[in-house]
Amino acid sequence: MLARAARGTGALLLRGSVQASRRAPHRASSGLPRNTVILFVPQQEAWVVERMGRFHRILEPGLNILIPVLDRIRYVQSLKEIVINVPEQSAVTLDNVTLQIDGVLYLRIMDPYKASYGVEDPEYAVTQLAQTTMRSELGKLSLDKVFRERESLNASIVDAINQAADCWGILCLRYEIKDIHVPPRVKESMQMQVEAERRKRATVLESEGTRESAINVAEGKKQAQILASEAEKAEQINQAAGEASAVLAKAKAKAEAIRILAAALTQQNGDAAASLSVAEQYVSAFSKLAKDSNTILLPSNPGDVTSMVAQAMGVYGALTKAPVPGAQNSVSSGSSNVQSTDASLEELDRVKLS
């Protein structure tokens, strides 16, 4: 009977403990779970267990069995990423400007044992470390670099925190600066500096635009002059080529005319025809006197056509009598031409007297 009652009592105790373990774990007045023999540890949590006041083990997520009275849950550490707001604080930059700055700290507990026994309050310790590190890092930078190098400043704070918090079992993932407040006077001077910088850049851009415009105009004029000179050169070349062709054509035509004239003079009555041509040209030239200019030169007897023709034919005869090497036939022909010219002159005199 006694044995059966003991077994029944044990079964009731075991059933009660199982039902209690299925419910949410009871926590003592300090916020720690009570030892209910059978415990279920949630995921991403680490429960530090002490046995008779000394560290025993860390409960893993899932089912865990403890010995009543002897075992006690001393610390509960969260393995999730923890976000901590770093309070606003004042810091002095390298150029003696006081700033009000705050931030956000992201950390995670990597070793529950060190986080439990290495420091009394891990979050408070990391927050204080972040504040002191931020002040020391800001003291190394000027005000302008604080705004330009926020990423490098955040990285420096994270490295400093990780070096100091390694013995606490805490890993600082990142640190972000939230707000930076500057004194009103400094803010006004910064605004004036920004406006001056913008005006400076606008002036520089305007001057560069003017310079580029002047360069483009000068380059355009240069190209225009080059093209104009090349066009003038080509025009002069073409004109010279045309004039040369015209002179050559005139020379060829004149040579051909002289050749035909020479052939005509060698024929019968050629001298008479030459005299007639000279007389016609004289009359034509005499009729154009004083048309182009009011200054004229007249012969002593301008109405005596016969004397003028005789004089012209005498010049022609003198030229034809000029000795030419290797041309004996031309001399004889010249004398005959002179004789025929004299005959033609006598005939013209008779015509005049009649």
Summary of the structure (lengths in Angstrom):
residues: 354
radius of gyration: 64.3
end to end distance: 200.7
largest distance: 200.7
contacts: 879
relative contact order: 0.05
helix: 60%
strand: 19%
